[in-house]
Amino acid sequence: MAVIQEVARARSIGRERRKGDGKAAAVFLAPWFAGLVLITAFPLLASLYLSFTDYSLLAAPNWVGVENYTAMFSDPRFYQALKVTFLYVFISVPLQLAAALALAMVLDKGLRGLAFYRSVYYLPSLLGGSVAIAILWRQVFGADGLVNQVLAFFGVEGYGWVSHPDYALGTLMVLNVWTFGAPMVIFLAGLRQIPAMYYEAASIDGAGRWRQFRNITLPLLTPIVFFNLVLQLIGAFQTFTQAFIVSGGTGGPVDSTLFYTLYLYEKGFGSYQMGYASAMAWFLLLIIAGMTAVNFLASKFWVFYDD
Amino acid sequence: MTDAPVRPAPRPDAHRGPATLSEVAASYPDSPRRRRRLGPSLRRVARHVALIAFGLIMLYPLLWMLASSFKPTDLIFREPGLIPTELDLGNYTDGWNALLHPFGHYLMNSALVVLGCVLGNLVSCSMAAYAFARLKFRGRGIWFAVMLMSIMLPIHVIIVPQYILFSSLEWINTFLPLIVPKLLATDAFFVFLMVQFFRGIPKELDEAARLDGCGHGRIFLQIMLPLSLPALATTAIFTFIWTWNDFFSQLIFLTRPDMYTVPLALRTFVDATSNSSWGPLFAMSIVSLIPVFLVFLFGQKYLVKGIATTGIK
């Protein structure tokens, strides 16, 4: 039996060396390759070209050099969009990951009903991006919404949170933190990978819970933290639906929820300044690529790979 | 995927938490024995209470929306409680007929888009994944890297030229701009997910099949796909949920009310809603969440596996 397998392996390797699978690969990859060229690569380059033109869909693109970029960098609303997006990303993502890790730690104590809790906490992640939840949020944090009803019960008078320029963005951050379930599931999977003997050894050596967390759990979990961080940052930069629905498509009140993508949409598909929108699109790509690169570089200093 | 870290076989040391610790503690002569008897069980109950309370707080807005959808609108804003005093289906009939078309029309549109996207992703992503996982061809490493990088590309970066392309094909206000990209495997990380899964299938199987004279087409169709049902299910479920929830690309490519999908219909609804008709709006929001919720209920196993292996939402 083993001999037959060996012969088979040798023969198939021999055949591969002779012909390779080039033809078969061409067939299997044809749809993907067509998509890569037509739907991804070509539009990517086209948008770079368009970012140097004045284009409104009606007439042919008109080369204007770096005008879109200079306009962009002297546009206060562009800076506002950057500010809103960065605030949102760098406040809500760490909070979301902290919540995810904390809950994963609690759930990873071998307690009964793990599957049930995991489902309950995970559900918001699935629904969070939908228009329906954005509508719900708009009501929950509205002037006579659920939050204020609860506050009124305690005798506190709330604001119309979503229509107050100081708080509207905060309500969207809360929404993002609310969807901590997806990273939590990933953390849970990571925690399960840590060998129990590490903890046993540590506790025999007299390490308390906090020291076990500091010196075992956290270092061994850093690859997962890193993975979650990269994913959630990239995702958070692209937030659109919630801001669009909660602000009625305006990014208001007073541009306080003018997310980058929302402004891009407004420029490209509201006022048909396709050139400007393309410049914004490429700048977004640079931000995300740059941030991901910094993340990977910085990871050398804090991510610990145990192999 | 087969070595998915989600639910490994029950480990003998599964209770490494309090149980193991207290055992270790008990082996010391001066360990507090009373705590060993009372502590863990009390703490365990407390933990469950806290977890349930926290879950309730998290889900409260959802439950409240569900309850509110059965209340007359003027009551929604007066009582934050969950139990409706009367079960009133009026919001549902009002909401169903509040827009230009009955809500079923939009549900149907969404269902069509979802169906096309799910089929497209299943076929195209599994084909590409087979090539990356099993075939030897020149430049495989580079193309694989390109595929991985395309996962991170935000749609916003390419949406403008895509719009120009699709409008020159006169595809605006059809479902084609939403479905055709899926037929071309542009959701690259489903390719990645399936590559991971295929790699876990023993190579001996396809080598034996090849020895028996099977071509790659038959190996793919009769060996790989039947063995990859979990990965296919994960792909189908996530494609379903994302497409159902997707707003951005549908907003751009569908502008005619009769082509509206559920998210677009809800958006029109919310724009037209004054404070007096939150009830019907909530009712239709609930209707829009039901399919996702059902998929969640029946597909949980695959959802959890899928997130744990690829880190998707």
HADDOCK unambig.tbl for C-alpha pairs under 7 A between the chains (distance, minus, plus):
assign (segid A and resid 8 and name CA) (segid B and resid 207 and name CA) 6.99 0.50 0.50
assign (segid A and resid 8 and name CA) (segid B and resid 211 and name CA) 6.78 0.50 0.50
assign (segid A and resid 20 and name CA) (segid B and resid 136 and name CA) 5.78 0.50 0.50
assign (segid A and resid 20 and name CA) (segid B and resid 137 and name CA) 6.18 0.50 0.50
assign (segid A and resid 21 and name CA) (segid B and resid 135 and name CA) 5.65 0.50 0.50
assign (segid A and resid 21 and name CA) (segid B and resid 136 and name CA) 5.28 0.50 0.50
assign (segid A and resid 21 and name CA) (segid B and resid 137 and name CA) 5.68 0.50 0.50
assign (segid A and resid 22 and name CA) (segid B and resid 136 and name CA) 6.97 0.50 0.50
assign (segid A and resid 22 and name CA) (segid B and resid 137 and name CA) 4.99 0.50 0.50
assign (segid A and resid 24 and name CA) (segid B and resid 216 and name CA) 6.92 0.50 0.50
assign (segid A and resid 25 and name CA) (segid B and resid 131 and name CA) 5.42 0.50 0.50
assign (segid A and resid 25 and name CA) (segid B and resid 135 and name CA) 6.29 0.50 0.50
assign (segid A and resid 25 and name CA) (segid B and resid 137 and name CA) 6.71 0.50 0.50
assign (segid A and resid 28 and name CA) (segid B and resid 127 and name CA) 5.13 0.50 0.50
assign (segid A and resid 28 and name CA) (segid B and resid 128 and name CA) 5.60 0.50 0.50
assign (segid A and resid 28 and name CA) (segid B and resid 131 and name CA) 5.90 0.50 0.50
assign (segid A and resid 29 and name CA) (segid B and resid 127 and name CA) 6.70 0.50 0.50
assign (segid A and resid 29 and name CA) (segid B and resid 128 and name CA) 4.91 0.50 0.50
assign (segid A and resid 29 and name CA) (segid B and resid 131 and name CA) 6.49 0.50 0.50
assign (segid A and resid 31 and name CA) (segid B and resid 124 and name CA) 6.24 0.50 0.50
assign (segid A and resid 31 and name CA) (segid B and resid 184 and name CA) 4.62 0.50 0.50
assign (segid A and resid 31 and name CA) (segid B and resid 185 and name CA) 6.56 0.50 0.50
assign (segid A and resid 32 and name CA) (segid B and resid 124 and name CA) 6.72 0.50 0.50
assign (segid A and resid 32 and name CA) (segid B and resid 128 and name CA) 6.17 0.50 0.50
assign (segid A and resid 32 and name CA) (segid B and resid 184 and name CA) 5.01 0.50 0.50
assign (segid A and resid 32 and name CA) (segid B and resid 185 and name CA) 4.88 0.50 0.50
assign (segid A and resid 32 and name CA) (segid B and resid 186 and name CA) 6.81 0.50 0.50
assign (segid A and resid 34 and name CA) (segid B and resid 184 and name CA) 6.46 0.50 0.50
assign (segid A and resid 35 and name CA) (segid B and resid 181 and name CA) 6.44 0.50 0.50
assign (segid A and resid 35 and name CA) (segid B and resid 184 and name CA) 4.56 0.50 0.50
assign (segid A and resid 35 and name CA) (segid B and resid 185 and name CA) 6.34 0.50 0.50
assign (segid A and resid 35 and name CA) (segid B and resid 186 and name CA) 5.84 0.50 0.50
assign (segid A and resid 36 and name CA) (segid B and resid 186 and name CA) 6.75 0.50 0.50
assign (segid A and resid 39 and name CA) (segid B and resid 162 and name CA) 6.90 0.50 0.50
assign (segid A and resid 39 and name CA) (segid B and resid 181 and name CA) 6.62 0.50 0.50
assign (segid A and resid 40 and name CA) (segid B and resid 158 and name CA) 6.89 0.50 0.50
assign (segid A and resid 43 and name CA) (segid B and resid 158 and name CA) 5.26 0.50 0.50
assign (segid A and resid 43 and name CA) (segid B and resid 161 and name CA) 4.96 0.50 0.50
assign (segid A and resid 43 and name CA) (segid B and resid 162 and name CA) 6.00 0.50 0.50
assign (segid A and resid 44 and name CA) (segid B and resid 157 and name CA) 6.86 0.50 0.50
assign (segid A and resid 44 and name CA) (segid B and resid 158 and name CA) 5.35 0.50 0.50
assign (segid A and resid 46 and name CA) (segid B and resid 161 and name CA) 6.16 0.50 0.50
assign (segid A and resid 47 and name CA) (segid B and resid 158 and name CA) 6.53 0.50 0.50
assign (segid A and resid 47 and name CA) (segid B and resid 160 and name CA) 6.90 0.50 0.50
assign (segid A and resid 47 and name CA) (segid B and resid 161 and name CA) 5.94 0.50 0.50
assign (segid A and resid 109 and name CA) (segid B and resid 17 and name CA) 5.09 0.50 0.50
assign (segid A and resid 110 and name CA) (segid B and resid 14 and name CA) 6.63 0.50 0.50
assign (segid A and resid 110 and name CA) (segid B and resid 15 and name CA) 5.47 0.50 0.50
assign (segid A and resid 110 and name CA) (segid B and resid 17 and name CA) 6.51 0.50 0.50
assign (segid A and resid 120 and name CA) (segid B and resid 55 and name CA) 6.43 0.50 0.50
assign (segid A and resid 121 and name CA) (segid B and resid 55 and name CA) 6.54 0.50 0.50
assign (segid A and resid 125 and name CA) (segid B and resid 313 and name CA) 6.59 0.50 0.50
assign (segid A and resid 126 and name CA) (segid B and resid 313 and name CA) 6.96 0.50 0.50
assign (segid A and resid 129 and name CA) (segid B and resid 245 and name CA) 6.46 0.50 0.50
assign (segid A and resid 130 and name CA) (segid B and resid 245 and name CA) 4.75 0.50 0.50
assign (segid A and resid 131 and name CA) (segid B and resid 263 and name CA) 5.67 0.50 0.50
assign (segid A and resid 131 and name CA) (segid B and resid 266 and name CA) 7.00 0.50 0.50
assign (segid A and resid 132 and name CA) (segid B and resid 285 and name CA) 4.81 0.50 0.50
assign (segid A and resid 144 and name CA) (segid B and resid 77 and name CA) 6.43 0.50 0.50
assign (segid A and resid 145 and name CA) (segid B and resid 77 and name CA) 6.80 0.50 0.50
assign (segid A and resid 146 and name CA) (segid B and resid 80 and name CA) 6.34 0.50 0.50
assign (segid A and resid 149 and name CA) (segid B and resid 80 and name CA) 6.48 0.50 0.50
assign (segid A and resid 182 and name CA) (segid B and resid 307 and name CA) 6.89 0.50 0.50
assign (segid A and resid 182 and name CA) (segid B and resid 313 and name CA) 5.50 0.50 0.50
assign (segid A and resid 185 and name CA) (segid B and resid 304 and name CA) 6.98 0.50 0.50
assign (segid A and resid 185 and name CA) (segid B and resid 308 and name CA) 6.41 0.50 0.50
assign (segid A and resid 186 and name CA) (segid B and resid 307 and name CA) 6.59 0.50 0.50
assign (segid A and resid 186 and name CA) (segid B and resid 308 and name CA) 4.83 0.50 0.50
assign (segid A and resid 186 and name CA) (segid B and resid 311 and name CA) 6.49 0.50 0.50
assign (segid A and resid 189 and name CA) (segid B and resid 5 and name CA) 5.44 0.50 0.50
assign (segid A and resid 189 and name CA) (segid B and resid 6 and name CA) 4.90 0.50 0.50
assign (segid A and resid 189 and name CA) (segid B and resid 308 and name CA) 6.19 0.50 0.50
assign (segid A and resid 193 and name CA) (segid B and resid 5 and name CA) 6.92 0.50 0.50
assign (segid A and resid 196 and name CA) (segid B and resid 13 and name CA) 6.77 0.50 0.50
assign (segid A and resid 196 and name CA) (segid B and resid 16 and name CA) 6.04 0.50 0.50
assign (segid A and resid 204 and name CA) (segid B and resid 24 and name CA) 7.00 0.50 0.50
assign (segid A and resid 241 and name CA) (segid B and resid 247 and name CA) 6.31 0.50 0.50
assign (segid A and resid 241 and name CA) (segid B and resid 248 and name CA) 6.77 0.50 0.50
assign (segid A and resid 245 and name CA) (segid B and resid 267 and name CA) 6.95 0.50 0.50
assign (segid A and resid 248 and name CA) (segid B and resid 271 and name CA) 6.81 0.50 0.50
assign (segid A and resid 274 and name CA) (segid B and resid 160 and name CA) 6.77 0.50 0.50
assign (segid A and resid 278 and name CA) (segid B and resid 160 and name CA) 6.83 0.50 0.50
assign (segid A and resid 281 and name CA) (segid B and resid 156 and name CA) 6.23 0.50 0.50
assign (segid A and resid 281 and name CA) (segid B and resid 157 and name CA) 4.46 0.50 0.50
assign (segid A and resid 282 and name CA) (segid B and resid 157 and name CA) 6.17 0.50 0.50
assign (segid A and resid 285 and name CA) (segid B and resid 157 and name CA) 6.60 0.50 0.50
